[in-house]
Amino acid sequence: MPVTSDFFDTESRNARTRLAVSVELMRELSRSSDPQEMYQLFARRMDELFPVTRRLSISRRGLRPPEYRVTRFNLWKDPVNPWKESHRLPVYSGGLLAELLYADEPRVIDHLKLDPADPAAAYLAGQRSLLIIPQFEHGAAVNALVLGREEPGGFPRDRVPDLVMLSNLFARALQTLVLSEAVREAYDAVDFELRTVADIQKALLPTGTPAVPGLDVAVHYQTAKRAGGDYYDFFPLPGGQLGVLVADASGHGTPAAVLMAMTHSIIHSRAEPPYHPGELLTYLNAHLARRYTRPTGNFVTAFYAVFDPVKGLLTYASAGHTPPRLVKGDDGTRAVLNRAQRLPLGIKPDEVYPEQSVPLQPGDQVVLFTDGMIEAVNAADDVFGTTRIDEALTDPSLSADALLRSILDTWSAFTAGVPSADDRTLVVVKRV
């Protein structure tokens, strides 16, 4: 591509070449995703289009008058990345460059004379003319581009407005790219932390389903994000019993995951096995409310049930949790386990949680879930609700896993790919 000796020669004979060069430069810049590479591309192309013998960038970011840094210099053999290597850049004080930078105005010097003691002398030796272009942020020249030529009067004043506009537009585009890269790096760091939190959280959950004679158990657990606040746990108990806990910490993401981990820790640091649902929830509530949740306003809903296939009994207590469903194996009728409902955990320190017991016959199945299952919406913004859970409980002869799959299939067909905004847990326990 032919290149003019001076890009800002606006004679009509030069218009077509100027336009072609401008388009090609903009196309190249649009492909850049790295700020350092973008700057180097722009500097290289501008050297071709508007040659100078000195080009340096100066900055007062984070400094006090009359301090400044030289962040870029066209004669450096080892370019510095000013966004990541500012520690390599010395801080100067006073002199011509400080005066020009803090003036907040473009300036053309046709006959440059420098004091040899001026910090600028090391960068502008041999230059006879100078152009400084302030680059504005929030109305102040935080940075500036300094251009030098060896001949006097090397910068026609009628071309300065074009240079000021072009330089500032590029500086804004470059700053936007720098901020985008910083946001991306911050997101990657947060995402790594969330993955770590999620891995820790998953390590707190049971590694499989318990093998208890007389019971068939299936579970599904899925967080909406990397980490979540849903929690389930199994407690094999003496006498062939099984304790099943399903809980949901308020909020989403890391805060909910931390509260879930606290709940797990309180339960598992308790010396006595959780034989009695009401007692366990009362204990949990007192510790959460007095030590963790009251300052933040967070809480945990929980349902804890003890299955006794030997005695044919299910005993449960609930702390503000969505009531599970009981499907009778003999006739398929359904019941809602909602007779032991109290406040969520972590709200009232002296809350006491009562228990209820119901018979558990062979073939009976209990379906426990968190509100992420029933509050899911479809593309029409309809809510899945508990009714659809009930409608999916059509065949009591199914195994626990088959019944769980039936509910999940119904849920997936309803949501039809709409991302879930909440964690979801589903546990099915069948007496066999």
MIGU-356468 format. One record per residue (C-alpha): residue number from 1; residue in three letters; y, z, x negated. Coordinates in nm, 2 decimals, decimal comma. Layout:
BEGIN
ROTI  NUM  ALA  Y  Z  X
...
end
This chain:
BEGIN
ROTI  1  MET  0,00  0,00  0,00
ROTI  2  PRO  0,34  -0,09  -0,15
ROTI  3  VAL  0,56  0,21  -0,20
ROTI  4  THR  0,94  0,20  -0,22
ROTI  5  SER  1,12  0,35  -0,51
ROTI  6  ASP  1,31  0,57  -0,27
ROTI  7  PHE  1,16  0,66  0,07
ROTI  8  PHE  1,50  0,75  0,21
ROTI  9  ASP  1,64  0,41  0,15
ROTI  10  THR  1,72  0,32  0,51
ROTI  11  GLU  1,81  -0,04  0,46
ROTI  12  SER  1,66  -0,26  0,73
ROTI  13  ARG  1,45  -0,44  0,47
ROTI  14  ASN  1,27  -0,12  0,39
ROTI  15  ALA  1,21  0,00  0,75
ROTI  16  ARG  0,86  -0,14  0,79
ROTI  17  THR  0,74  0,00  0,46
ROTI  18  ARG  0,89  0,34  0,54
ROTI  19  LEU  0,72  0,34  0,88
ROTI  20  ALA  0,38  0,25  0,74
ROTI  21  VAL  0,41  0,52  0,47
ROTI  22  SER  0,51  0,78  0,73
ROTI  23  VAL  0,22  0,70  0,96
ROTI  24  GLU  -0,03  0,71  0,67
ROTI  25  LEU  0,11  1,05  0,55
ROTI  26  MET  0,09  1,20  0,90
ROTI  27  ARG  -0,26  1,07  0,94
ROTI  28  GLU  -0,37  1,23  0,61
ROTI  29  LEU  -0,20  1,56  0,69
ROTI  30  SER  -0,37  1,57  1,03
ROTI  31  ARG  -0,71  1,58  0,86
ROTI  32  SER  -0,62  1,88  0,65
ROTI  33  SER  -0,77  2,22  0,75
ROTI  34  ASP  -0,70  2,41  0,42
ROTI  35  PRO  -0,34  2,51  0,36
ROTI  36  GLN  -0,37  2,47  -0,02
ROTI  37  GLU  -0,51  2,12  0,01
ROTI  38  MET  -0,25  2,03  0,27
ROTI  39  TYR  0,03  2,13  0,04
ROTI  40  GLN  -0,11  1,95  -0,26
ROTI  41  LEU  -0,15  1,63  -0,05
ROTI  42  PHE  0,21  1,65  0,08
ROTI  43  ALA  0,35  1,72  -0,27
ROTI  44  ARG  0,16  1,43  -0,42
ROTI  45  ARG  0,27  1,19  -0,15
ROTI  46  MET  0,63  1,31  -0,17
ROTI  47  ASP  0,63  1,26  -0,55
ROTI  48  GLU  0,53  0,90  -0,48
ROTI  49  LEU  0,79  0,85  -0,21
ROTI  50  PHE  1,08  1,06  -0,35
ROTI  51  PRO  1,02  1,12  -0,72
ROTI  52  VAL  1,18  1,42  -0,89
ROTI  53  THR  1,13  1,57  -1,23
ROTI  54  ARG  1,12  1,93  -1,11
ROTI  55  ARG  0,98  2,07  -0,78
ROTI  56  LEU  0,94  2,44  -0,73
ROTI  57  SER  0,90  2,66  -0,43
ROTI  58  ILE  1,06  3,01  -0,42
ROTI  59  SER  1,01  3,29  -0,18
ROTI  60  ARG  1,17  3,63  -0,09
ROTI  61  ARG  0,89  3,73  0,15
ROTI  62  GLY  0,84  4,11  0,12
ROTI  63  LEU  1,11  4,14  -0,14
ROTI  64  ARG  1,47  4,29  -0,15
ROTI  65  PRO  1,78  4,10  -0,26
ROTI  66  PRO  1,82  3,96  -0,52
ROTI  67  GLU  1,45  3,95  -0,59
ROTI  68  TYR  1,23  3,63  -0,55
ROTI  69  ARG  0,91  3,48  -0,67
ROTI  70  VAL  0,84  3,12  -0,78
ROTI  71  THR  0,53  3,04  -0,58
ROTI  72  ARG  0,48  2,68  -0,68
ROTI  73  PHE  0,59  2,46  -0,98
ROTI  74  ASN  0,50  2,10  -1,04
ROTI  75  LEU  0,44  2,16  -1,41
ROTI  76  TRP  0,19  2,43  -1,37
ROTI  77  LYS  -0,15  2,32  -1,50
ROTI  78  ASP  -0,32  2,60  -1,31
ROTI  79  PRO  -0,17  2,60  -0,96
ROTI  80  VAL  -0,16  2,94  -0,78
ROTI  81  ASN  -0,25  2,99  -0,42
ROTI  82  PRO  0,05  3,20  -0,31
ROTI  83  TRP  -0,12  3,32  0,01
ROTI  84  LYS  -0,42  3,47  -0,18
ROTI  85  GLU  -0,30  3,51  -0,54
ROTI  86  SER  0,05  3,65  -0,50
ROTI  87  HIS  -0,04  3,92  -0,76
ROTI  88  ARG  -0,03  3,64  -1,02
ROTI  89  LEU  0,33  3,56  -0,95
ROTI  90  PRO  0,60  3,76  -1,13
ROTI  91  VAL  0,91  3,89  -0,94
ROTI  92  TYR  1,25  3,77  -1,07
ROTI  93  SER  1,58  3,93  -1,00
ROTI  94  GLY  1,92  3,76  -0,98
ROTI  95  GLY  2,04  3,43  -1,12
ROTI  96  LEU  2,10  3,09  -0,97
ROTI  97  LEU  1,78  3,07  -0,77
ROTI  98  ALA  1,83  3,41  -0,61
ROTI  99  GLU  2,19  3,31  -0,52
ROTI  100  LEU  2,08  2,99  -0,36
ROTI  101  LEU  1,78  3,14  -0,18
ROTI  102  TYR  1,97  3,43  -0,02
ROTI  103  ALA  2,26  3,20  0,08
ROTI  104  ASP  2,04  3,06  0,37
ROTI  105  GLU  2,20  2,72  0,33
ROTI  106  PRO  2,11  2,38  0,18
ROTI  107  ARG  2,29  2,30  -0,14
ROTI  108  VAL  2,34  2,00  -0,36
ROTI  109  ILE  2,45  2,05  -0,72
ROTI  110  ASP  2,56  1,73  -0,90
ROTI  111  HIS  2,62  1,88  -1,24
ROTI  112  LEU  2,39  2,16  -1,31
ROTI  113  LYS  2,47  2,41  -1,59
ROTI  114  LEU  2,25  2,71  -1,65
ROTI  115  ASP  2,29  3,02  -1,85
ROTI  116  PRO  1,99  3,03  -2,09
ROTI  117  ALA  1,93  3,40  -1,98
ROTI  118  ASP  1,90  3,29  -1,62
ROTI  119  PRO  1,53  3,32  -1,50
ROTI  120  ALA  1,57  2,97  -1,36
ROTI  121  ALA  1,62  2,82  -1,70
ROTI  122  ALA  1,25  2,83  -1,77
ROTI  123  TYR  1,19  2,61  -1,47
ROTI  124  LEU  1,50  2,38  -1,47
ROTI  125  ALA  1,55  2,30  -1,84
ROTI  126  GLY  1,69  1,95  -1,88
ROTI  127  GLN  1,79  1,91  -1,51
ROTI  128  ARG  2,13  1,77  -1,43
ROTI  129  SER  2,13  1,77  -1,05
ROTI  130  LEU  1,97  2,01  -0,80
ROTI  131  LEU  1,88  2,02  -0,43
ROTI  132  ILE  1,78  2,34  -0,26
ROTI  133  ILE  1,63  2,32  0,09
ROTI  134  PRO  1,59  2,65  0,28
ROTI  135  GLN  1,28  2,69  0,49
ROTI  136  PHE  1,35  2,91  0,78
ROTI  137  GLU  1,15  3,18  0,95
ROTI  138  HIS  1,32  3,38  1,23
ROTI  139  GLY  1,65  3,24  1,13
ROTI  140  ALA  1,64  3,33  0,76
ROTI  141  ALA  1,54  3,13  0,45
ROTI  142  VAL  1,23  3,32  0,36
ROTI  143  ASN  1,12  3,03  0,14
ROTI  144  ALA  1,30  2,74  -0,02
ROTI  145  LEU  1,21  2,41  -0,19
ROTI  146  VAL  1,40  2,34  -0,51
ROTI  147  LEU  1,42  1,98  -0,64
ROTI  148  GLY  1,56  1,87  -0,97
ROTI  149  ARG  1,65  1,54  -1,14
ROTI  150  GLU  1,75  1,47  -1,49
ROTI  151  GLU  2,05  1,25  -1,40
ROTI  152  PRO  2,37  1,39  -1,25
ROTI  153  GLY  2,44  1,32  -0,88
ROTI  154  GLY  2,07  1,25  -0,82
ROTI  155  PHE  2,06  1,36  -0,45
ROTI  156  PRO  2,27  1,15  -0,20
ROTI  157  ARG  2,42  1,39  0,05
ROTI  158  ASP  2,36  1,16  0,34
ROTI  159  ARG  1,99  1,19  0,28
ROTI  160  VAL  1,99  1,57  0,27
ROTI  161  PRO  1,96  1,62  0,65
ROTI  162  ASP  1,64  1,41  0,66
ROTI  163  LEU  1,50  1,62  0,37
ROTI  164  VAL  1,59  1,95  0,53
ROTI  165  MET  1,43  1,85  0,86
ROTI  166  LEU  1,11  1,71  0,70
ROTI  167  SER  1,07  2,01  0,47
ROTI  168  ASN  1,11  2,26  0,75
ROTI  169  LEU  0,88  2,08  0,98
ROTI  170  PHE  0,61  2,06  0,71
ROTI  171  ALA  0,67  2,43  0,63
ROTI  172  ARG  0,62  2,53  0,99
ROTI  173  ALA  0,30  2,32  1,01
ROTI  174  LEU  0,18  2,48  0,69
ROTI  175  GLN  0,25  2,83  0,81
ROTI  176  THR  0,07  2,75  1,14
ROTI  177  LEU  -0,23  2,64  0,93
ROTI  178  VAL  -0,21  2,96  0,72
ROTI  179  LEU  -0,20  3,18  1,03
ROTI  180  SER  -0,49  2,98  1,18
ROTI  181  GLU  -0,70  3,04  0,87
ROTI  182  ALA  -0,61  3,41  0,87
ROTI  183  VAL  -0,71  3,44  1,23
ROTI  184  ARG  -1,04  3,25  1,16
ROTI  185  GLU  -1,11  3,48  0,87
ROTI  186  ALA  -1,03  3,79  1,08
ROTI  187  TYR  -1,25  3,66  1,35
ROTI  188  ASP  -1,53  3,60  1,11
ROTI  189  ALA  -1,49  3,95  0,97
ROTI  190  VAL  -1,49  4,10  1,32
ROTI  191  ASP  -1,79  3,89  1,42
ROTI  192  PHE  -1,98  4,01  1,12
ROTI  193  GLU  -1,90  4,37  1,21
ROTI  194  LEU  -2,01  4,31  1,57
ROTI  195  ARG  -2,34  4,15  1,45
ROTI  196  THR  -2,39  4,46  1,24
ROTI  197  VAL  -2,31  4,69  1,53
ROTI  198  ALA  -2,55  4,48  1,75
ROTI  199  ASP  -2,83  4,51  1,49
ROTI  200  ILE  -2,78  4,89  1,47
ROTI  201  GLN  -2,77  4,91  1,85
ROTI  202  LYS  -3,09  4,71  1,89
ROTI  203  ALA  -3,26  4,94  1,64
ROTI  204  LEU  -3,19  5,23  1,88
ROTI  205  LEU  -3,38  5,07  2,16
ROTI  206  PRO  -3,76  5,09  2,21
ROTI  207  THR  -3,95  4,84  2,01
ROTI  208  GLY  -4,18  4,75  2,29
ROTI  209  THR  -4,31  4,87  2,63
ROTI  210  PRO  -4,51  5,19  2,64
ROTI  211  ALA  -4,88  5,19  2,71
ROTI  212  VAL  -4,94  5,46  2,97
ROTI  213  PRO  -5,26  5,46  3,17
ROTI  214  GLY  -5,19  5,39  3,54
ROTI  215  LEU  -4,85  5,22  3,47
ROTI  216  ASP  -4,75  4,86  3,40
ROTI  217  VAL  -4,40  4,83  3,24
ROTI  218  ALA  -4,18  4,52  3,18
ROTI  219  VAL  -3,82  4,51  3,05
ROTI  220  HIS  -3,54  4,26  3,00
ROTI  221  TYR  -3,22  4,34  2,79
ROTI  222  GLN  -2,93  4,11  2,71
ROTI  223  THR  -2,58  4,19  2,59
ROTI  224  ALA  -2,29  3,98  2,71
ROTI  225  LYS  -2,14  3,99  2,35
ROTI  226  ARG  -2,28  4,08  2,01
ROTI  227  ALA  -2,30  4,45  2,11
ROTI  228  GLY  -2,28  4,62  2,45
ROTI  229  GLY  -2,30  4,94  2,65
ROTI  230  ASP  -2,63  4,90  2,83
ROTI  231  TYR  -2,91  5,14  2,72
ROTI  232  TYR  -3,27  5,20  2,82
ROTI  233  ASP  -3,53  5,43  2,68
ROTI  234  PHE  -3,89  5,53  2,74
ROTI  235  PHE  -4,03  5,88  2,69
ROTI  236  PRO  -4,41  5,92  2,69
ROTI  237  LEU  -4,46  6,28  2,82
ROTI  238  PRO  -4,76  6,51  2,83
ROTI  239  GLY  -5,00  6,48  3,13
ROTI  240  GLY  -4,99  6,10  3,14
ROTI  241  GLN  -4,63  6,09  3,25
ROTI  242  LEU  -4,36  5,85  3,15
ROTI  243  GLY  -3,98  5,90  3,15
ROTI  244  VAL  -3,76  5,59  3,20
ROTI  245  LEU  -3,39  5,60  3,14
ROTI  246  VAL  -3,15  5,32  3,23
ROTI  247  ALA  -2,78  5,38  3,14
ROTI  248  ASP  -2,45  5,18  3,12
ROTI  249  ALA  -2,15  5,29  2,92
ROTI  250  SER  -1,81  5,20  3,06
ROTI  251  GLY  -1,63  4,91  2,89
ROTI  252  HIS  -1,77  4,63  2,68
ROTI  253  GLY  -1,83  4,54  2,32
ROTI  254  THR  -1,81  4,79  2,03
ROTI  255  PRO  -1,65  5,09  2,22
ROTI  256  ALA  -1,93  5,07  2,48
ROTI  257  ALA  -2,19  5,03  2,20
ROTI  258  VAL  -2,06  5,34  2,03
ROTI  259  LEU  -2,08  5,54  2,35
ROTI  260  MET  -2,43  5,41  2,40
ROTI  261  ALA  -2,52  5,53  2,05
ROTI  262  MET  -2,38  5,87  2,12
ROTI  263  THR  -2,59  5,90  2,44
ROTI  264  HIS  -2,90  5,80  2,24
ROTI  265  SER  -2,82  6,06  1,97
ROTI  266  ILE  -2,77  6,34  2,22
ROTI  267  ILE  -3,10  6,27  2,39
ROTI  268  HIS  -3,31  6,23  2,08
ROTI  269  SER  -3,16  6,54  1,90
ROTI  270  ARG  -3,27  6,76  2,19
ROTI  271  ALA  -3,57  6,97  2,10
ROTI  272  GLU  -3,73  6,98  2,44
ROTI  273  PRO  -3,89  6,67  2,58
ROTI  274  PRO  -3,71  6,53  2,89
ROTI  275  TYR  -3,96  6,65  3,16
ROTI  276  HIS  -3,70  6,70  3,43
ROTI  277  PRO  -3,45  6,42  3,52
ROTI  278  GLY  -3,19  6,65  3,67
ROTI  279  GLU  -3,20  6,88  3,37
ROTI  280  LEU  -3,17  6,59  3,12
ROTI  281  LEU  -2,87  6,44  3,30
ROTI  282  THR  -2,70  6,78  3,33
ROTI  283  TYR  -2,75  6,83  2,95
ROTI  284  LEU  -2,62  6,48  2,87
ROTI  285  ASN  -2,32  6,52  3,09
ROTI  286  ALA  -2,21  6,85  2,94
ROTI  287  HIS  -2,23  6,72  2,58
ROTI  288  LEU  -2,05  6,39  2,66
ROTI  289  ALA  -1,77  6,54  2,86
ROTI  290  ARG  -1,70  6,83  2,63
ROTI  291  ARG  -1,71  6,64  2,31
ROTI  292  TYR  -1,66  6,27  2,35
ROTI  293  THR  -1,55  6,11  2,67
ROTI  294  ARG  -1,27  6,32  2,83
ROTI  295  PRO  -1,00  6,22  2,57
ROTI  296  THR  -1,07  5,85  2,63
ROTI  297  GLY  -1,16  5,84  3,00
ROTI  298  ASN  -1,49  5,67  2,92
ROTI  299  PHE  -1,81  5,75  3,11
ROTI  300  VAL  -2,18  5,66  3,14
ROTI  301  THR  -2,37  5,58  3,45
ROTI  302  ALA  -2,74  5,67  3,42
ROTI  303  PHE  -3,06  5,69  3,62
ROTI  304  TYR  -3,36  5,88  3,48
ROTI  305  ALA  -3,70  5,88  3,64
ROTI  306  VAL  -4,03  6,05  3,55
ROTI  307  PHE  -4,34  5,86  3,66
ROTI  308  ASP  -4,65  6,06  3,71
ROTI  309  PRO  -4,94  5,82  3,80
ROTI  310  VAL  -5,19  6,11  3,79
ROTI  311  LYS  -5,02  6,30  4,07
ROTI  312  GLY  -4,88  5,99  4,23
ROTI  313  LEU  -4,52  6,11  4,21
ROTI  314  LEU  -4,19  5,97  4,10
ROTI  315  THR  -3,91  6,22  4,03
ROTI  316  TYR  -3,55  6,10  3,96
ROTI  317  ALA  -3,19  6,19  3,92
ROTI  318  SER  -2,88  5,96  3,91
ROTI  319  ALA  -2,54  5,98  3,76
ROTI  320  GLY  -2,33  5,72  3,94
ROTI  321  HIS  -2,58  5,45  3,87
ROTI  322  THR  -2,67  5,16  4,10
ROTI  323  PRO  -2,98  5,29  4,29
ROTI  324  PRO  -3,31  5,13  4,19
ROTI  325  ARG  -3,54  4,96  4,44
ROTI  326  LEU  -3,89  5,08  4,53
ROTI  327  VAL  -4,13  4,82  4,65
ROTI  328  LYS  -4,44  4,95  4,84
ROTI  329  GLY  -4,76  4,79  4,73
ROTI  330  ASP  -4,94  4,83  5,06
ROTI  331  ASP  -4,69  4,64  5,29
ROTI  332  GLY  -4,41  4,51  5,06
ROTI  333  THR  -4,14  4,73  5,23
ROTI  334  ARG  -3,85  4,83  5,01
ROTI  335  ALA  -3,66  5,15  4,97
ROTI  336  VAL  -3,34  5,24  4,78
ROTI  337  LEU  -3,36  5,54  4,55
ROTI  338  ASN  -3,02  5,69  4,63
ROTI  339  ARG  -3,08  6,05  4,74
ROTI  340  ALA  -2,98  6,22  4,41
ROTI  341  GLN  -2,65  6,06  4,34
ROTI  342  ARG  -2,38  6,24  4,15
ROTI  343  LEU  -2,08  6,16  3,93
ROTI  344  PRO  -2,12  5,94  3,62
ROTI  345  LEU  -2,18  6,13  3,29
ROTI  346  GLY  -1,88  6,24  3,09
ROTI  347  ILE  -1,63  6,31  3,38
ROTI  348  LYS  -1,69  6,67  3,49
ROTI  349  PRO  -1,84  6,90  3,23
ROTI  350  ASP  -2,00  7,14  3,47
ROTI  351  GLU  -2,15  6,88  3,70
ROTI  352  VAL  -2,51  6,96  3,80
ROTI  353  TYR  -2,76  6,68  3,87
ROTI  354  PRO  -3,02  6,75  4,14
ROTI  355  GLU  -3,36  6,58  4,16
ROTI  356  GLN  -3,55  6,39  4,43
ROTI  357  SER  -3,92  6,31  4,44
ROTI  358  VAL  -4,10  6,03  4,63
ROTI  359  PRO  -4,47  5,94  4,65
ROTI  360  LEU  -4,59  5,67  4,41
ROTI  361  GLN  -4,90  5,49  4,54
ROTI  362  PRO  -5,11  5,23  4,36
ROTI  363  GLY  -4,93  4,89  4,37
ROTI  364  ASP  -4,58  5,05  4,41
ROTI  365  GLN  -4,32  4,91  4,19
ROTI  366  VAL  -3,98  5,04  4,09
ROTI  367  VAL  -3,70  4,81  3,98
ROTI  368  LEU  -3,42  4,96  3,77
ROTI  369  PHE  -3,11  4,76  3,66
ROTI  370  THR  -2,75  4,78  3,54
ROTI  371  ASP  -2,45  4,64  3,72
ROTI  372  GLY  -2,45  4,34  3,49
ROTI  373  MET  -2,73  4,20  3,70
ROTI  374  ILE  -2,57  4,25  4,04
ROTI  375  GLU  -2,21  4,18  3,94
ROTI  376  ALA  -2,28  3,84  3,79
ROTI  377  VAL  -2,10  3,55  3,96
ROTI  378  ASN  -2,17  3,18  4,01
ROTI  379  ALA  -1,95  2,87  3,98
ROTI  380  ALA  -1,81  2,94  4,33
ROTI  381  ASP  -1,72  3,30  4,22
ROTI  382  ASP  -1,98  3,45  4,46
ROTI  383  VAL  -2,14  3,78  4,35
ROTI  384  PHE  -2,51  3,80  4,29
ROTI  385  GLY  -2,53  4,15  4,46
ROTI  386  THR  -2,81  4,38  4,54
ROTI  387  THR  -2,92  4,17  4,84
ROTI  388  ARG  -3,05  3,89  4,61
ROTI  389  ILE  -3,24  4,16  4,41
ROTI  390  ASP  -3,41  4,27  4,73
ROTI  391  GLU  -3,48  3,91  4,84
ROTI  392  ALA  -3,66  3,85  4,50
ROTI  393  LEU  -3,90  4,14  4,57
ROTI  394  THR  -4,13  3,93  4,79
ROTI  395  ASP  -4,48  3,98  4,64
ROTI  396  PRO  -4,59  4,34  4,56
ROTI  397  SER  -4,92  4,21  4,41
ROTI  398  LEU  -4,73  4,06  4,11
ROTI  399  SER  -4,76  4,23  3,77
ROTI  400  ALA  -4,45  4,41  3,64
ROTI  401  ASP  -4,38  4,12  3,41
ROTI  402  ALA  -4,42  3,86  3,68
ROTI  403  LEU  -4,19  4,05  3,92
ROTI  404  LEU  -3,93  4,08  3,64
ROTI  405  ARG  -3,96  3,71  3,58
ROTI  406  SER  -3,92  3,64  3,95
ROTI  407  ILE  -3,59  3,84  3,96
ROTI  408  LEU  -3,46  3,67  3,64
ROTI  409  ASP  -3,54  3,32  3,77
ROTI  410  THR  -3,35  3,40  4,09
ROTI  411  TRP  -3,06  3,53  3,88
ROTI  412  SER  -3,06  3,23  3,65
ROTI  413  ALA  -3,07  2,98  3,94
ROTI  414  PHE  -2,78  3,17  4,11
ROTI  415  THR  -2,55  3,18  3,80
ROTI  416  ALA  -2,65  2,83  3,70
ROTI  417  GLY  -2,52  2,86  3,34
ROTI  418  VAL  -2,20  3,06  3,42
ROTI  419  PRO  -2,16  3,30  3,12
ROTI  420  SER  -2,22  3,66  3,21
ROTI  421  ALA  -1,93  3,90  3,16
ROTI  422  ASP  -2,14  4,21  3,13
ROTI  423  ASP  -2,46  4,33  2,96
ROTI  424  ARG  -2,77  4,33  3,18
ROTI  425  THR  -3,08  4,54  3,17
ROTI  426  LEU  -3,38  4,51  3,40
ROTI  427  VAL  -3,68  4,74  3,40
ROTI  428  VAL  -3,98  4,71  3,63
ROTI  429  VAL  -4,25  4,99  3,64
ROTI  430  LYS  -4,56  4,94  3,85
ROTI  431  ARG  -4,83  5,19  3,93
ROTI  432  VAL  -5,17  5,03  3,89
end
